[in-house]
Amino acid sequence: MTATPSEADPSAALFVLDGDHIVPTERARGPWSPKALHGGPVAALVARAVELHAGSDDLQLARVTLELIRPVPVAPLTVRSTVVRPGRKVQLLDTVVEADGVEVAWSRALRIRVAPGPTLEPTVPEDDAPPPPALGYSTASVVDSYRAFHNEGMEMRYASGSFEQPGPATVWFRLRCPVVVGEAPTPWQRAAAVSDFGNGVGAELPFGSSRFINPDLTISIHRPPVGEWVCLDARTRFGTPGIGAAESALWDVQGRIGRAVQSLLVEVEP
């Protein structure tokens, strides 16, 4: 059997399995520090853990709320999921991510049963869909001082806005590598990996002179994405000094699939 690119070169994935541990590669690093992971790979890893946890085939993952309680280090991790609210129609699962025995992230996931019958149509038309990814344009991202998720794990195409100009933006993303070596990413993993980019592409402050770190991420998806491309229509809002929120509408090539929200810790240099 011919090896996949990630099997031939484990660094071509975000994570590598090593016994009971999941080891991040350089592709999973975040923009704020080369020693910490981007929230997108962590969210995708949590989605994977929930999807691997035994459950009825009639249950579909509908929401993941991720609490990034500490910087998740570029170090061997353990991930465990537990059902905390069993049910035939609604189920809740808690996931804990640990590094060297220390909890670094928590998550609560919601699974809902899939009902028989046709898909319900909205009574109000959806917002205008973004232009397809083929019509978007690539642009520079955070200064590429080291290998990280934003520059090696994702392909980005702007449909509107620009990374160089603060403000709302609509951006298509394509995961360029597996989440875990040797495994094909699932639709939910693709969406989760993208959802943590809202505060970056829809930033209202310039990088370098400010920080707008999200200690949490909530992803709500009413339909898993189709295909490799997921779009964020992202906007950041500020309120009380030091506090903000980034809101992103999620799309695939067939239409709206959900939304993502990030609370923001905002720090501006004087």
Buried (B, 14 or more C-beta within 10 A) or exposed (E): EEEBEBBEEBBBBBBBBEEEBBBBBBBBBBBBEEEBBBBBBBBBBBBBBBBEBEBEEEBBBBBBBBBBBBBBBBBBBBBEBEBEEEEEEEBBBBBBBBBEEEEBBBBBBBBBBEEEEEEEEEEEEEEEBBBEBEEBEEBEBBEEEEBBBBBBBBBBBBBEBBBEEBEBBBBBBBBBBBBBBEBEBBBBBBBBBBBBBBBBBBBBBEBEEBBBBBBBBBBBBEBBBEEBBBBBBBBBEBEEEEEBBBBBBBBBBEEBBBBBBBBBEBEEEE
